Amino acid sequence: MNQLLEYGLALVFVNVLLEQSGFPIPAVPTLIVAGALAAEGRIPLPALVAVAAIASVIGELLWYVAGRR
């Protein structure tokens, strides 16, 4: 949890991006802890949602481009 407080949004971004890119790294535990921290006001909720959504779209875009080739 200390790493999530220290690196916060960057860790969520990398974790979601790796999961969406096909690596067997679950993002759900990180998102649950980050959501709890956002509820406490330690991480800004709009930024958390935006970072997770952008990472997810980038990861899915990589699969789309791979499929098109």
N, C-alpha and C positions, 0 to 999 in steps of 0.2 A: 504494500500500500504506500510505503514511503516513495518508491519509485514513481508511482502514479501521481503522487503529490508533486514530486520534483519535476518530472518530465511531462506529466499530464496529457495534453492534447497530442503531442508528438507520439507518445506511446500508443494512444488509442488509434491514431492514424496508421501507424506502421502495423499494428496488430490486425486491424480490419483489412488493410490492403493485402497483407500476407494471406489471411484467410480467404479472401475473395479471389486471390490469384492462384489458389489451389494448394497451398501449403497446409499441412494438417495441424494448424495452430488455431485453437478455438478463440474467437473474439468475444463470445458471450460473457465469460467471467470478467474480463476486463471492462466490458460495457456495463455490467451490473455494478461493479465497484465504482466506476466513474460516474454512473448515475446516482449512486448514493452520495458520493462526494459533491456532485452538483446540487443535490437536494439540501446538503448542508451549507452550500454557498462557497465551497472551496474551489470549484471549477465552474466557469460560466456555462450554463446549460445551452444557450444558443450556439456558442462556439463548439461545444461537444457534439451537438447534433449535426452541425455543418461539417465538422471534420470527419465524423463517421460516414456521413452521406457522400462526401467527396471521395473518400478512400474507397468506398464501395463502388461508386461509379467508375473510378479509375480501374479498379480490379476487374470489373465486368467488361469494361472497354477493352482491356488486354485480351480477354477470352473472345470477344467479338472480332477483334482484328485477326487473331489467330484462326478463327473459324472462317473468316472471309478469304484467307490465303489458302 
